[in-house]
Structure formats: structure tokens, C-alpha cells
């Protein structure tokens, strides 16, 4: 008796007429899976899941930001019609810390900036925005940057640091 030969699934057309089906619309559950089985959300997956943006538009925004040497967030706000509230929700979900809009010129008390070099703050894109007792709230554009966060903690010792996310351009302003 000869063993049955199973056809390779890749050789079978997706439809009876031999055409491929159209790609399905992205869903909120379409996230990357880490090797441990945990879901990993991308920075702008919320915008895609809420259908404010397509993956193609995100790719265009990434290319435009790289070409113009500006942040992707600024391109999304200015050229793709993304509302700041939606971008804030995406950043809050991704970084797991609150978003601060930093509209206008924030009232930063001079004692928060004493002993800190403005050039260092601008280069690292972070800004202490308030102090309550021994806790300093710091606005930063990338709370996942471990080296930068460690440097902030070392500079502000012995105070404890609480991070909030803000747009890099607004921190620089």
C-alpha cells in the first residue's frame, strides 16, 4: 500500500477561481507576538485599530518624517489629519504613562531648572514640569529610553522621578 501524498497547502489556490482574497482590514488584535506569547503593541497601532490611519499611510508618514528629519508625530498631526487627542491616546497606551500636551509655554518654576544645563535638556528632549514634595514630574518624548531615564534620575537625585510623555517638538519649545 502506497502512502497517501498530501498536497502542499501553498499549492492550493486561496479561491476556487485561483485568485487571492483581498487583505483583511487590520483589527485591534493584530499586534506582534513576543516569543513568550505576550502581545507587543506598536507605537501607532491604536491609530490603525481605530481606523484613523492605514498601515500604508503610516509607512508614508515614516518615510516623510525621515526625509524631512522631523518626528513622525508631527507629520501625523500636520499632514495626515490625526487629532492630538487620538495621538495622545496612542502614546499613552504604548508608553503606559500619561500624556501632557505642553500647549503654549509651560510655567516651569526656576527652582526646577536650577543646576540643569539648558543645552543638556534640549539635547536629551526632557523637561521637569512640576515638583510635589520629593517627586519631580518630567516630560520626555520617549519614556522607554532607559539610558536617558537613568541619566534623568541621576541628575535629579535624591528626588523621585515620575515620567509623562510629551511631543519632542513641544518639549524643545
C-alpha positions in Angstrom: 0.0 0.0 0.0 1.4 3.4 -1.0 1.3 6.2 1.5 -1.1 9.0 0.6 0.6 12.1 -0.8 -0.7 15.2 0.9 -0.7 18.3 -1.3 1.3 21.2 0.0 -1.1 23.9 1.3 0.8 26.6 -0.6 0.0 24.9 -3.9 -3.8 25.1 -3.4 -5.3 28.4 -4.6 -7.0 30.5 -2.0 -10.2 30.6 -4.0 -11.7 28.2 -6.5 -11.1 30.6 -9.4 -7.3 30.8 -8.4 -7.3 34.4 -7.3 -6.1 35.5 -3.9 -8.6 37.1 -1.5 -8.2 40.8 -0.6 -6.2 41.5 2.6 -8.4 41.8 5.6 -8.7 45.1 7.4 -6.4 45.4 10.4 -8.0 44.6 13.8 -7.1 45.7 17.3 -5.9 42.2 18.0 -3.4 42.3 15.1 -0.4 43.0 17.2 3.1 41.5 17.2 3.5 38.5 19.5 6.7 38.2 21.5 8.4 34.8 21.8 6.9 34.4 25.3 3.5 34.7 23.9 2.8 38.2 25.2 1.3 40.8 22.8 3.5 43.7 21.9 1.7 46.8 20.7 3.3 49.1 18.2 3.5 52.9 18.9 0.8 53.7 16.4 -1.3 50.5 16.4 -4.1 52.3 18.3 -4.5 54.8 15.4 -4.6 51.9 12.9 -7.0 49.9 15.1 -9.3 52.9 15.3 -9.1 53.4 11.6 -7.6 56.9 11.8 -4.7 55.6 9.7 -3.8 52.7 7.5 -0.5 50.8 7.6 0.3 52.3 4.1 -0.3 55.9 5.4 1.8 55.1 8.4 4.6 54.0 6.1 4.3 57.2 4.1 4.4 59.2 7.3 7.5 57.4 8.5 9.3 58.0 5.1 8.3 61.7 5.1 9.5 62.2 8.7 12.8 60.5 7.8 13.2 62.6 4.7 12.3 65.9 6.4 14.2 64.9 9.6 11.2 65.6 11.9 9.2 63.4 14.2 6.6 61.0 12.9 4.1 62.5 15.4 4.5 66.0 13.8 3.9 64.5 10.3 0.8 62.7 11.5 -0.6 65.8 13.1 0.2 68.2 10.3 -0.2 66.1 7.1 -2.4 63.2 7.9 -5.1 64.9 9.9 -4.6 62.9 13.1 -6.2 64.7 16.1 -3.9 65.4 19.0 -6.4 63.6 21.4 -6.0 60.4 19.3 -2.3 60.7 19.1 -2.2 61.2 22.9 -4.3 58.0 23.4 -1.8 56.1 21.2 1.2 57.4 23.1 -0.4 56.8 26.5 -1.2 53.1 25.5 2.2 52.5 24.1 4.4 54.1 26.8 2.0 53.3 29.7 2.3 56.7 31.2 0.1 59.9 31.0 0.4 62.3 28.1 0.9 66.0 28.8 0.1 68.4 25.9 2.5 71.2 26.9 0.4 73.7 25.0 1.9 77.1 24.8 4.8 77.9 27.2 4.6 75.8 30.3 5.1 77.6 33.6 8.2 75.9 34.8 9.4 77.2 38.1 13.0 78.4 38.0 14.0 76.2 41.0 13.2 73.1 38.9 15.8 74.2 36.4 18.5 75.2 38.8 21.6 73.2 38.4 20.5 71.9 35.0 22.0 72.9 31.7 19.5 74.0 29.1 21.7 72.6 26.3 21.6 69.2 28.0 17.8 69.4 28.4 17.4 70.3 24.8 19.7 67.6 23.5 18.0 64.9 25.5 14.5 66.3 25.0 13.2 66.3 28.6 11.8 68.9 30.9 11.0 68.9 34.6 7.5 70.4 34.7 6.5 70.2 38.4 7.6 69.2 41.8 5.5 68.0 44.7 7.4 67.2 47.9 10.3 64.9 46.8 8.7 63.8 43.5 9.6 65.6 40.2 7.4 65.1 37.2 9.4 65.0 34.0 8.1 65.3 30.5 10.0 63.2 28.0 9.4 62.2 24.4 10.5 58.5 24.9 9.9 57.0 28.3 11.3 53.7 27.1 14.8 55.1 26.6 16.5 53.5 29.6 19.8 55.4 29.3 18.1 58.7 29.2 15.8 57.9 32.1 18.7 56.7 34.2 20.6 60.0 33.4 17.5 62.0 34.4 17.2 60.1 37.7 20.9 60.7 38.4 20.7 64.4 37.7 17.6 64.9 39.9 18.8 62.8 42.9 17.6 62.5 45.7 14.2 63.3 44.2 12.0 60.6 42.8 11.1 60.9 39.1 7.6 60.5 37.6 7.5 60.3 33.9 4.9 61.7 31.5 5.1 61.6 27.7 5.0 64.7 25.5 5.8 65.6 21.9 9.5 66.3 21.4 8.9 69.5 19.5 6.8 70.9 22.3 9.5 70.0 24.9 12.0 71.9 22.8 9.7 74.9 22.6 
